[in-house]
Amino acid sequence: MNLSLKRDELLVPDSSRGVRLDRWVAEHCPNLSRARVQELIEEGLVTVNDARSKASYKLRGGKRLFKMAPIHHHFEQLGWSEPTVVIRFWIIALVLALAGLSTLKLR
């Protein structure tokens, strides 16, 4: 099995039970060193079932590993700065909150 972190999701088979998270990802993503994988895990860019984990986390079969679960990292890869992403998300949240409030019936 030759997987790459270019995919958004990796599924852990039952045969990998008890293997450390960093070791499993490094084995299945040959383009990444184990040290780089550990950095990605620490930064929260590799998650297990949408939850941050330590590099020493022991895997169980059926777990889903995600690369870059926080959506703002995808925008940062497109070249947006973090403050730009945060401000735009706040604007969107405000607009949606106002839209929701405008639909309330007041008596």
N, C-alpha and C positions, 0 to 999 in steps of 0.2 A: 504494500500500500504506500503510494507516494503522494502525500498531501502537501499543499502549500498554504501559507497564511494569506494568500490572495483570496481564498474563500472566506466567507463570513462565518461559517459554522462547520465544526468538526464533531463527529459522533464517536464516542469512545466505545469500542467493542467490549463484550464481557471478558474476553481473554486478557484484557489489560488491567484487571482488578488488582489494586495494591501498588500500582506503579505511580511514582511521583509525577505531579503535573508538569513540572519543567522538563523532566526527562522524556515524558511521552511526547510533548509538543516538539522538542528538539529532534527526536527520532523521526517524527512524521513530517517535519519541515526541514529538509536538509539544507536549505538556503539560510537558515538561522543557527547561530551558535547557541550553546546552552546558556552562556552568560547573557546574550541578547534576549533570549526567551525569558530569563529571570527578570530582566529589566522591564520587559513588556508586561509581565505578570504583576510586578510591583507597581507599575504605573496604572494598572487596572485596564490595560488594553487587551488582555486575555482573561475571560471570565468563565466560570463553570456555572451553567444554568442561570445565567444573568446575575451571578453574585461574584464579588471579588474573592479571590482565594490566595493563599500563600503558595509559593513555589513548591513547598514540601507537602502540599495537599495530596493525599493518596486517593487515586481515582477509583471509581466504581463503574461497572459496565452500564451503558445506556446514558451516561452523562453527555451533555452537549457543551462543547467549548465554543465560545464566541470570540472573534477578534474585534476589538474596538466597539464594545457594547455601547458606551456613551455616544449618543448621536453627534455631539458637538465635535468629536475627534474627526468625523468624516468631513465636516465643514472646514476644519483646520487643515486637513490634507488638500482641500481645494484652494488653499491660500488665504483663507480668512483668518484674521487675528482673533485671539480668544475674546478680547473685549467686544469686537464686532459681533461675534456669534452670540455672546451673552445679551448685548443690547437688542439685537434683532429678536431673540427669543422673548425678551421682556416685552417688546412692542407687540409681538404676536399674541402673547398671553393677555396683555391689556385689551387688545382689540377683541379677542374672544370673550373675555370677561364682560366687556361692555355689551357685546352682542347677546350674551346670556342674560344679563340684567335687563336688556331692552325687551326681552320676551316675557318677562314677569308681568302678571296682571296686578295692577294696584287698584285697591278699592277706595 
